[in-house]
Amino acid sequence: MQWTDLKYGDRVHASCHEPSKSSGATPEPPAGANHLLTAARMRTVSRSAPGRPMSRSELAQRVAELLYAVSTKRYPITGHYIAKLERGAVWWPCEEYRAALCLILGARDDSELGFRSRRGCRPAPPPEPLD
C-alpha cells in the first residue's frame, strides 16, 4: 500500500470497527495476539515523549491525522481500537487503516504488521467518517 492509495475520493464509508454482514468478513475467532503490530509500535519513537515508544493513543491519533490529510474526513480510530488490533480481537482492519499503519510504522506491507486475510474473506469496509 502506498501513500497515493489512501486517496479514495468522496465515498460514504461504512463502519470499520465492527464488520457488517454485507462486508464478507468471516466471523472466525482470532488466532491470538498480534505481536508484530505491538513490536512495530514499540519500535516507533513517540513524538510527545521523545525516547519512549509510541502509545496506542498516539498511534491512533497519527492514523486519524494521516487519513484526514489525504481525505479531509475524520475517522473514529482510538487507542482502544489499536488495543483490539494488538490483542487480535480485530485481525483484518479496513484498507485505509492498514495503509496508514504501514506508513506510520514503516512496514512494507500488511503482513509485516501481522495482518493476514483469512481465505475467502474480504477486509472490513472503510470506517464511517465523523464529518
C-alpha positions, -999 to +999 in steps of 0.1 A: +000+000+000+014+034-010+005+069+001-013+076-031-035+045-025-050+063+005-068+088-017-102+073-023-125+103-031-157+113-015-173+080-010-195+074+021-179+048+043-194+021+065-181+013+099-146-003+101-148-012+137-175-039+135-177-060+103-212-059+089-230-089+075-225-075+040-188-070+044-180-106+037-157-108+068-156-143+082-166-142+119-139-168+129-121-164+162-088-145+162-055-166+161-042-147+191-023-115+199-007-096+171+028-094+184+041-079+151+019-049+154+028-044+190+065-047+183+063-022+154+045+003+176+071-002+204+099+004+180+084+037+168+095+067+189+068+089+204+067+125+192+051+136+225+076+117+248+109+115+229+129+085+239+098+065+247+078+042+224+046+055+208+015+049+228-016+033+214-035+066+216-007+085+198-007+059+171-045+062+167-042+100+166-015+098+139-036+074+118-066+098+120-044+127+111-029+109+081-063+099+068-077+134+073-047+148+054-055+127+023-093+126+025-104+156+047-126+132+066-123+124+102-121+087+113-132+073+147-099+053+154-089+053+191-063+038+214-089+012+224-092+001+187-054-002+184-055-024+216-081-046+199-058-049+169-028-058+192-048-084+211-061-100+179-097-092+186-097-074+152-074-092+128-081-076+094-089-038+097-101-019+067-078-010+039-074+027+049-063+018+085-039-009+072-023+015+047-020+043+073-005+019+099+020+006+074+032+042+065+034+053+101+051+022+114+074+018+084+061-016+072+063-026+036+030-045+036+002-057+058+019-090+067+048-071+084+022-058+109+007-092+114-024-086+092-034-115+071-066-120+052-083-153+060-092-174+030-125-164+014-126-132+035-127-096+025-115-068+048-140-049+069-154-019+050-138+015+054-149+035+086-177+059+086-162+094+087-172+116+116-178+147+094 
